[in-house]
C-alpha cells in the first residue's frame, strides 16, 4: 500500500459511508438468521403460486439490487423477470394486467410516492406484492402483501452501502429457499464471514484518481454490481461513469475506447467469465487503462477477490468496492457522505 493510499484509507475510515459499509457483515448475519422462518414461509407460497413472471420496482441502489434479482431469478428459477417503470402507474395512471405475477419492490426508506403507487397498482392488477425494505414501519411495508425486512439498521450516509448489500442478501436467501437450492443455501452460510474478508482486501485504483470518464463493465449476475459501482462513482467522486454489459459495450460504446481510456471490469467465476476476459483483452489491446476484479490480466491493475459461489461473488466485490470508492472520493476532493444536490430519501412521483 502506498503512503498516499494509506492516508486516504485512514481519512475514509472517518466517514459515515465507510463505517456503515463496514457494518454489513454483522448486519447481514443477523438478517439471514432473523429472516429464516419468514423467508421459508414466503418461498413455500412462491412455489405454490408458480408465477408466470416477476416484476421489480426500485430506484437508485435498490434498482441495481433489482438487476441482480433479475439475473438470479431467471437463471435459478427459470422465471421471466423484468423491471417495472413506476411512472406507468404514478404518471400515466395506466393499469397493467398482472394476474399470476409477483411484484417485488425494493427500498431503503419505503416512502417514495412513485414506488407506493406502483405497488398499489400492482395489487389492484392482481399481483402478489413483496417488499424488501429496510424501514419496517414504512408505508411500503404496510402496503405490500408480504415483507422481507433488510434489517441493515439506520443508514445516514446519502450513498447507500449496507442496504444495497442487505437487499442482495435477501434476494439470495429468498431464491435459494424458493428453489430449494441446497448448494446456494450452503454458500449463504458463509456470506457474512466472506463479507468481512472482502472488506479487508486492499483494493487500489490509482488510475482513476484523475479520470473524467469511465466505463464499468459486468455481465449476468455481475451487471447489477457494475450499475452500482457506476452510480457510486457519480454520486461520491464526481466521476462520469457508465455501466455496460460486457456484450452490450461492443455495440457502439466500444468506439470511445482508446489509449488511457479508464475501465473497471468485474468478473464472477461463471459462464460469463470467458466473454469478459475476451473483452478485457480487447480493451488492453486498444491501450485502455483497465482495472479488473476477478480476472488476472497482464497489463491490467488486478484487484484481489475471494473464491466463492459465483452468485455471491458480485456481493463480495461490492463490499470491497465500497472501501475503494470512499477513499477515492476523498482523494478527488469530495465528501462521500454529502454528495451535491442529493438527499437520503428521494420522493419521486
C-alpha positions in Angstrom: 0.0 0.0 0.0 1.4 3.4 -0.9 1.7 6.2 1.7 -0.9 8.3 -0.2 -3.3 5.3 -0.3 -2.8 4.6 3.4 -3.6 8.3 4.2 -6.7 8.1 2.0 -7.8 4.9 3.7 -7.4 6.4 7.1 -9.4 9.5 6.2 -12.1 7.4 4.6 -12.4 5.4 7.8 -13.8 8.6 9.4 -16.7 8.8 7.0 -20.2 7.6 7.7 -20.2 5.8 4.3 -17.1 3.8 5.3 -18.5 3.0 8.8 -21.9 1.9 7.5 -20.4 -0.3 4.8 -18.2 -1.9 7.4 -21.3 -2.9 9.4 -22.6 -5.1 6.6 -21.1 -8.4 7.6 -22.7 -8.3 11.1 -26.0 -6.8 9.9 -26.4 -9.5 7.2 -25.5 -12.3 9.6 -28.3 -11.1 11.8 -30.6 -10.6 8.8 -30.2 -14.1 7.4 -30.8 -15.6 10.8 -33.8 -13.4 11.8 -35.5 -13.9 8.3 -35.0 -17.6 8.0 -38.5 -18.7 9.1 -40.4 -15.9 7.3 -38.4 -16.4 4.0 -39.1 -20.2 4.2 -42.8 -19.5 4.5 -42.7 -16.9 1.7 -40.7 -19.3 -0.5 -43.3 -22.0 0.0 -46.0 -19.6 -1.1 -44.0 -18.8 -4.3 -43.7 -22.5 -5.1 -47.5 -22.8 -4.8 -48.1 -19.6 -6.8 -45.8 -20.7 -9.6 -45.8 -17.2 -11.0 -45.6 -16.7 -14.8 -43.4 -13.6 -14.3 -41.7 -11.5 -11.6 -41.6 -7.7 -11.8 -39.3 -5.5 -9.8 -39.7 -1.8 -8.9 -37.0 0.3 -7.3 -34.8 3.4 -7.6 -31.1 4.1 -7.2 -29.0 1.4 -5.5 -32.2 -0.6 -4.8 -32.8 -0.8 -8.6 -29.2 -2.1 -9.0 -30.1 -4.8 -6.5 -33.2 -5.5 -8.6 -30.9 -6.1 -11.6 -29.1 -8.7 -9.6 -32.5 -10.2 -8.7 -33.5 -10.4 -12.3 -30.4 -12.5 -13.3 -30.6 -14.7 -10.2 -34.3 -15.4 -10.6 -34.1 -16.0 -14.4 -31.1 -18.3 -14.1 -32.1 -20.1 -10.9 -35.9 -20.1 -11.1 -36.4 -20.0 -14.9 -39.0 -17.3 -14.4 -39.2 -14.3 -16.6 -38.2 -11.2 -14.6 -38.4 -7.6 -15.7 -38.1 -4.1 -14.3 -41.4 -2.2 -13.9 -41.3 1.5 -14.6 -43.0 3.3 -11.7 -44.2 6.1 -14.0 -46.5 3.7 -15.7 -48.7 4.0 -12.6 -47.7 7.2 -10.9 -47.6 9.5 -14.0 -49.5 7.7 -16.8 -52.1 6.1 -14.5 -52.1 3.0 -16.7 -53.4 -0.3 -15.4 -51.2 -3.3 -16.4 -52.5 -6.9 -16.3 -50.5 -8.6 -13.6 -52.5 -11.7 -12.7 -50.3 -14.7 -11.8 -47.3 -12.4 -11.3 -45.1 -11.5 -8.3 -44.3 -7.8 -7.8 -41.1 -7.1 -5.8 -40.5 -3.6 -4.5 -37.0 -2.9 -3.1 -36.4 0.2 -1.0 -34.4 1.6 1.9 -37.0 4.1 3.2 -40.2 2.6 1.7 -41.6 6.2 1.3 -41.2 7.2 -2.3 -44.6 8.1 -3.8 -44.0 6.6 -7.2 -43.0 3.2 -5.7 -46.0 3.2 -3.4 -48.2 4.0 -6.4 -46.6 1.1 -8.4 -47.3 -1.4 -5.6 -50.8 -0.2 -5.2 -51.5 -0.5 -8.9 -49.9 -4.0 -9.0 -52.1 -5.2 -6.1 -55.2 -3.9 -7.9 -54.0 -5.6 -11.1 -53.8 -9.0 -9.4 -50.1 -9.3 -8.5 -48.8 -10.8 -5.3 -46.6 -8.0 -3.8 -43.5 -8.3 -1.8 -41.5 -5.5 -0.2 -37.8 -5.8 0.5 -37.5 -2.8 2.8 -35.2 -1.5 5.5 -37.7 0.6 7.4 -40.2 -1.9 8.7 -42.7 0.8 9.8 -42.8 2.4 6.4 -45.8 2.9 4.1 -44.4 0.4 1.7 -44.1 -2.3 4.4 -47.8 -1.7 5.3 -48.9 -1.8 1.7 -47.3 -5.0 0.4 -48.8 -8.4 0.8 -45.6 -9.7 2.4 -42.4 -8.1 3.7 -38.8 -9.2 3.9 -37.0 -6.8 6.3 -33.5 -5.8 5.3 -32.5 -5.2 8.9 -29.5 -3.1 7.9 -30.0 -0.6 10.7 -30.1 3.2 10.2 -28.2 4.3 7.2 -27.4 8.1 7.4 -24.9 8.4 4.6 -26.6 9.6 1.4 -24.6 6.9 -0.6 -26.3 3.6 0.2 -24.0 0.7 1.0 -25.1 -1.8 3.6 -28.7 -1.5 2.5 -27.6 -2.5 -1.1 -25.7 -5.4 0.3 -28.6 -6.4 2.5 -31.0 -6.3 -0.4 -28.7 -8.6 -2.3 -28.5 -11.0 0.6 -32.3 -11.0 1.0 -32.7 -11.8 -2.7 -30.2 -14.7 -2.4 -31.9 -16.1 0.6 -35.3 -15.9 -1.0 -34.3 -17.5 -4.3 -32.3 -20.2 -2.5 -35.4 -21.2 -0.4 -37.8 -20.8 -3.3 -35.9 -23.1 -5.5 -34.8 -25.4 -2.6 -31.2 -24.9 -3.9 -29.0 -26.8 -1.4 -25.8 -25.5 -2.9 -26.8 -21.9 -2.7 -28.2 -22.3 0.8 -24.9 -23.8 1.9 -22.9 -21.0 0.3 -25.1 -18.4 2.1 -24.0 -19.6 5.5 -20.5 -18.2 4.7 -21.7 -14.9 3.3 -21.2 -12.8 6.4 -17.8 -14.2 7.1 -16.7 -13.7 3.5 -18.1 -10.1 3.5 -15.8 -9.4 6.4 -12.9 -10.9 4.4 -13.9 -8.9 1.3 -13.9 -5.7 3.4 -10.3 -6.3 4.4 -9.0 -6.7 0.8 -6.7 -3.9 -0.4 -8.3 -2.5 -3.5 -6.4 0.3 -5.1 -7.3 2.2 -8.3 -4.7 4.9 -8.8 -5.6 5.1 -12.5 -9.0 6.5 -11.5 -7.8 9.4 -9.3 -7.6 11.8 -12.3 -10.2 10.2 -14.5 -13.0 12.2 -16.0 -14.9 9.4 -17.7 -15.1 5.7 -17.1 -16.7 2.5 -18.3 -17.8 0.0 -15.6 -18.3 -3.5 -17.1 -20.0 -6.6 -15.8 -22.3 -9.3 -17.2 -25.1 -11.5 -15.9 -25.1 -11.7 -12.1 -22.4 -9.1 -12.1 -24.2 -6.4 -14.2 -26.1 -5.0 -11.2 -22.7 -4.6 -9.5 -21.4 -2.6 -12.5 -24.5 -0.4 -12.3 -24.0 0.1 -8.6 -20.3 1.0 -9.0 -21.1 3.5 -11.8 -23.7 5.1 -9.6 -21.3 5.4 -6.7 -18.6 6.9 -8.9 -21.1 9.6 -10.0 -22.5 10.5 -6.6 -19.4 10.3 -4.4 -16.5 11.0 -6.8 -17.9 13.4 -9.4 -16.8 10.9 -12.0 -18.9 10.3 -15.1 -19.2 6.6 -15.2 -21.4 4.4 -17.4 -22.2 0.8 -16.7 -22.4 -1.7 -19.6 -22.8 -5.3 -20.1 -19.7 -6.9 -21.5 -21.8 -7.8 -24.5 -23.6 -4.5 -25.0 -20.4 -2.4 -24.8 -19.3 -3.9 -28.1 -22.3 -2.3 -29.8 -21.3 1.3 -30.3 -19.7 2.3 -26.9 -16.5 0.4 -27.9 -15.8 3.3 -30.3 -14.7 5.5 -27.4 -12.2 3.0 -26.0 -8.6 4.0 -26.9 -5.3 4.9 -25.2 -5.6 5.6 -21.5 -9.4 5.3 -21.5 -10.3 4.0 -18.0 -12.4 0.9 -17.4 -13.3 -1.1 -14.3 -14.2 -4.6 -15.2 -15.9 -7.1 -12.8 -16.0 -10.8 -13.5 -17.6 -13.6 -11.4 -16.5 -17.2 -12.0 -19.4 -18.4 -14.0 -20.5 -18.9 -17.7 -19.9 -15.2 -18.4 -16.2 -15.2 -17.5 -14.8 -16.2 -20.9 -16.6 -13.4 -22.6 -15.5 -10.8 -20.1 -11.9 -12.0 -20.4 -12.1 -11.6 -24.1 -13.4 -8.0 -23.8 -10.7 -7.1 -21.3 -8.1 -8.3 -23.7 -9.7 -6.1 -26.4 -9.7 -3.1 -24.1 -6.0 -3.6 -23.3 -5.1 -4.1 -26.9 -6.7 -0.7 -27.6 -4.5 0.9 -24.9 -7.2 1.3 -22.3 -6.3 1.7 -18.6 -8.0 -1.4 -17.3 -8.7 -2.2 -13.6 -10.0 -5.7 -13.2 -11.7 -7.6 -10.3 -12.0 -11.3 -10.7 -9.5 -11.5 -13.6 -5.8 -11.9 -13.8 -4.9 -9.9 -16.9 -1.3 -8.9 -17.9 -1.3 -5.2 -18.3 -4.3 -4.5 -16.1 -4.4 -3.4 -12.5 -5.8 -6.6 -10.9 -7.8 -6.4 -7.8 -8.0 -9.4 -5.4 -11.3 -11.2 -5.0 -12.4 -14.2 -2.9 -13.1 -17.6 -4.2 -16.8 -18.2 -3.5 -20.0 -19.3 -5.0 -20.5 -17.3 -8.3 -23.8 -15.9 -7.2 -22.1 -14.5 -4.1 -19.1 -13.0 -5.8 -20.8 -9.8 -7.0 -22.0 -9.1 -3.5 -18.5 -9.7 -2.1 -16.9 -7.5 -4.8 -19.4 -4.7 -3.9 -18.2 -4.8 -0.3 -14.6 -4.4 -1.4 -15.5 -1.7 -3.9 -17.2 0.4 -1.2 -13.9 0.7 0.7 -12.2 1.7 -2.5 -14.7 4.3 -3.6 -14.8 6.0 -0.2 -11.1 6.6 -0.3 -11.2 7.6 -4.0 -14.0 10.2 -3.2 -11.7 11.9 -0.6 -8.7 11.7 -2.9 -10.7 13.6 -5.6 -11.8 16.3 -3.1 -15.3 15.1 -2.4 -17.2 14.1 0.7 -18.8 10.7 0.2 -21.4 11.4 3.0 -22.7 14.6 1.4 -22.9 14.4 -2.4 -24.0 17.6 -4.0 -27.7 18.0 -4.9 -28.7 14.7 -3.3 -30.8 13.7 -0.3 -31.0 10.5 1.6 -34.7 10.0 0.8 -35.7 10.9 -2.8 -39.5 11.2 -3.1 -40.1 11.0 -6.8 -43.6 10.8 -8.3 
